[in-house]
């Protein structure tokens, strides 16, 4: 295993495929502009930008900056990626790759795409001016998406896209100015913890399709709906859902629990139980200063307990 210095003149795809690179090697990327698409074909290869000044520029001609196809343990750290037609970083198959501290801008499709891959870490990346920020799709499971920042998307900020994209965690991320949903969380047993959503054209958090997901200590403001819940047995607690243009929290499904949320200053009611909701437990939420109603209790057999409503004198935005 070795640390190997790489310059912009190196054909990185061919170099990784050659006998010169072994599993565990670190490719140290020198400062400069790399006008190439890199296909990483070996496990446990680490690409690290020296001083975070390696720039991969697709010039609106190349598809992906980095493609990880069926590999394990690859790291991409501190790279600037811009002007690619498809994806900034594409992971297809494989497991346990580490995508950390990259700046990804002006991408035609996804900043980071994870397809049919498991146990990847996506941490502290900044992504802007893309179609989707981070997308998990095609049975991508057990991935950790932590402390990333996504802005100015045509569609969604973060998404676990389909019901079979299960057991994924979104922790401490920020999404704002999204043309779709800031967080679109499908799949069973997904976690949204300590995220922030703002200024999106749809929901701050769309939790749908799969069941048993958990959303704790998130915030949403200036979205259409703060949280829109359409799956079953979700647990929604300690979320701050304020100043949204629609409802703060809308539940359209069965057997969910919503507790200790603060829901205020939303313009199409605060907490809404849809007409087809059933068997939900709504307790100890502070639901205040919403227009026209704090709580709209539709559906059947829903249980509401000790929720605080009304606009008090000290109520402030």
Order of alpha helices (4+ residues) and beta strands (2+ residues): beta-alpha-beta-beta-beta-beta-beta-beta-beta-beta-beta-beta-beta-beta-beta-beta-beta-beta-beta-beta-beta-beta-beta-beta-beta-beta-beta-beta-beta-beta-beta-beta-beta-beta-beta-beta-beta-beta-beta-beta
